[in-house]
């Protein structure tokens, strides 16, 4: 596995790395492996108190209501992450504002007109994990039924998931195909990307 060339004495602040993608691309597995490899903090968004109350909007059929809830969660999470980064921690974020955008634009195109990122901490590196629909479908089927019922409803709506992935692919993110790479290889690719970022930053 690739090593990270991060001189923490020279770099006072940690890195902020986000991983997004539709269900079944291997995002959670990659986040866990990457955070261990970098000795980083794994941050799952939305965090509390939004995570425990999201069922309220998850059962609301209004996409705009759901969007504003998750956008508020992004704002709250951004403040928490900023504090962690400032303390010198590297943070791996499992979903961020890019997921809020992609999932809700796929629900309602009006979100594209009201979406904004004012006040949000910008990631140093934004990763998009992707995989073909048939691969994602098989991965989802093999999961234990541990997610809330609404999550399972979205996971199994393959037409919607494909629409979300198309929205993701239009964003300026570094994309990695998880069908062609093992989780360990995906982590190696991300670490190569991190080292390139650090190399470019050192020459500025």
N, C-alpha and C positions, 0 to 999 in steps of 0.2 A: 504494500500500500504506500502511496506517495506520502512524503513528509511535508509539513508546512514550515516555510521559512519565515517565521514570525518572531522578530526580535522585540519582546515585550518591554525591554528597558528603553528602547528607542521609540517605540510606539506607545504613547501614554493611554490612548483609547483603544478599546477592542474593535473588532469587526462586527458589522451587522449584515447577516446573510439570510435572505429569504428563499424559501422553497414553496412553489405553488404548482398546481396542476389539478386535474379532475380526479375523481375517485378511481382507485385501481391502478394508478401509475407507479406506486411504490414510494410515495412521498414520506409516509410515517417511518418506514424502514430506513430510508435514506437519511432522514433527519436524525434518527437515533444513532446510526453508524457514524455520521459526520460529526455530531456533537461529541461522541466518545473519542473519535480520532483527533479532534482539535482541543479536547478538554474544555469544551464550550458549554454554555448554558442553553438548554433546549427550551424554547418558549413556544407554547401552543396558543394560537389565537383563534377565536376570542378567549381571553382569560376571564377570571372572575371579576365582577359579579355577572358578567354577560353570559358566560358559559352555562351557569345554572338557571338562567332566566330565558334563554333563547327559545325554549319550547313555546313561549307565549307568541312570538312572531313566527316561529316555524309552522304553527298551525293557522296562521293568518294568510288568507289567500291573496292579500294585497302585496305585490312585489315591492312597491315603494316603501311601505311600512317596514318590510323586512330589510330593505336596503339601508334605510336611515338607522335602524338598530345596529346593523353590522358596521356601518360607517362610524357610529359613535364608539363602538367597541374598538375599532382601529385607532381612534383618537386616544382612548384610554391606554391601549396597549403601547402606542408610540411613546407615551410619557414614561411608562415603566421600562421599556427597552432603552430609551435614552439614558435613564439613570444607570442601568446596568452597563451600558457601553462606556459612559463617563467614568465609571469605577474601574475600567480596564478589562471588563469581561468581553469575550467574543460571544455573540448571541446567534443561534440558529433558530429562525422563526418558521414554524410549521403553519403556513398560510399567513398572508398579510393583505394589504389593501387591494392587491391585484386580483385575489380571489373574490373579494367583495365586488369589484367591478365586473369581472367576467361572469360570475354566477348570476348577477342581477341584470346585466345587459341582456343575457340570454333569456331571462324571464320577461323583461320589459325594456324595449329600446329607449324609452324615455329616460332611463337611468343615464344613458350616454350624455344627455343634455344637462343633467344636474350634478354629475360626478365631478369631484375636485379633491385635491390632496393637501389643501391648506393646513399647515401646522403639523403635518406628519413627518417623522424622521425618514429620510431617504436611505434605502439600503446601500451598502457598498457594492454588493453583488446580488442580483435577482436571478434566481434559477427557475426555469420552467421544465418540469418533468412531463413527458408525454409518452403515449403508447397507443397502438391501434385499438380500435373498439373491441375486437374479439379477444385480445389479450387482457384488456381491462375487465371485460365481462367474466372471463374465467377466474381472474384473481378475486373479484368481488364475490363470486359464487362460493369460493373456497373459504371465505371469512366466517368466523363464528358470529352468531347473531347477537352482537354486543352493543351495536350502535342503536341510538333511539330510533323509533319507528319512522319518523320523518326523514332521518338520514338515510335509512334503508330505502325509503320511497324515492328519494332523489338519486341514490346510487343505482337503482334498478331502472331508472328512466333513461335508457341508453340513447334515445334520440336527443333528449335534453343534454346529457353529458357530452355527446358529440358536438352539440351546438356551443356549449361552454368551451370546449377545447379549441374550436375554431376562433372564438373570441380571444382566448389566451394567445394563440399563435400570431395575432395581429399586434401584440404588445412587444415592446423592445426589451425582451428578456433572453437570457442565454438558455437555449433549449437543449435538453438531453433526452434521447430516446431510450427508455428503460427496457424496451423489448430486445434491443441489440446489445445491451450491457448488463452485467450482473450488478447487484447492489454495491459490491466492493469496487467495481470498475466505475460506477457512477460517482462514488465518493472520490476516487482518484482523479476523475475528470474535473470535479468541483475544486479539489485542492490545487490542481494545475491552474485553474482559473484564478484562484485566490493568490497563488504565487505570482501570476502575471499581473494582477491588480497591485500587489505590494511592490513589485518591481517598477511598474509605471509610476506609482505614488512616490517612490524614493528618488525618481529623476525629476520630479516637478519642482 
